[in-house]
């Protein structure tokens, strides 16, 4: 159940951050940020609970956070312009 929440939050976070980069709004930026936090928290719980390898999880997490952070920075800049 937690894994399904984690995957759903990650996909929704990627879609929302990409959409907010194209059509920026303060609400979408906050929503995408919340989904990123939910993804990171659920990923942390999964790693602790299942004793998974930290290196592979961290690489995947850094790629995810990097992509969404860039998308949200673009959205923020477009919103202020």
NORRAHU-V953051 format. One record per run of one state. SS is the DSSP state (a for helix, b for strand, c for the rest). FROM is the first residue (numbers start at 1). TO is the last residue. If there is no record, write none. Layout:
ss = [SS	SS]
from = [FROM	FROM]
to = [TO	TO]
This chain:
ss = [c	a	c	a	c	a	c]
from = [1	2	23	26	51	54	81]
to = [1	22	25	50	53	80	81]
